[in-house]
Amino acid sequence: MNIHHKQVIGELVAEDYRTAEVFSTYGIDFCCKGGLSIEAAAKKKGINPEALILDLTTATERTDTSYADFRAWPIDLLVDYLEKKHHRYVREKTPLILQYLAKVSQVHGRAHPEVMEIENHFYDSSRLLAVHMKREEEILFPFIRQLAEQEQVIESKHYSEVDNPILMMKQEHEVEGERFIKIAELSDNYTPPAEACNTYKVAYYLLKEFEADLQLHIHLENNVLFPEALSRVADQLTKTILQTK
């Protein structure tokens, strides 16, 4: 793969998800900030872009077939996958993580007040994500499913039915991205203190796992699903214009 300085991070990760691990290692946000070029992201982090490109290239040359090419999936299948895997994961793990964090805060909060901050941040995240996913499932995703099945052209007024919700979803993704940057900082990148009990360790492990899943979740929406949906709407609008001439 020919990776270059001006390549957009989100597009590169969409093309080959193995590069996501490299960006994460360098502390580069590939999901919420995926619109940056490699050069811009490296400059922002004070990283040598040549070293970054070398590591990215090495990652794409690995013999690894464990990552699916989500761009090749039918758009309605991708929506189903997001709901059944990532939305379900959030709903299953959120109460468990909140339970562990509450115990850690109660027992260790005085000696480690940062865990109480983490608990508050994750509680806020759980509330926003619950509303966010419900809006996707009730408003945006049904429209995208119709878009996948619809061969005839659509009217221009329908563009806002996908464009406006996508803009809102991306803004909320960015809020969550920033929130988990704070959680990672407060937890020393999910590193429990030396005297941490098993509950403390499990809480941080689950948080780290949750963030990794959320990054893939947001990446698939921001960098794969949403651009494809907007592209399809634009194509159909073009057909509408041509037919009316």
Secondary structure, DSSP 8 states (H G I E B T S, - for coil): ----TT-BHHHHHHH-THHHHHHHHTT--SSTTTTSBHHHHHHHHT--HHHHHHHHHHHHTS----S--GGGS-HHHHHHHIIIIIIHHHHHHHHHHHHHHHHHHHHHTTT-THHHHHHHHHHHHHHHHHHHHHHIIIIIHHHHHHHHH--S---GGGHHHHHHHHHHHHHHHHHHHHHHHHHHHHTTTT---TT--HHHHHHHHHHHHHHHHHHHHHHIIIIIIHHHHHHHHHHHHHHHHHHH-
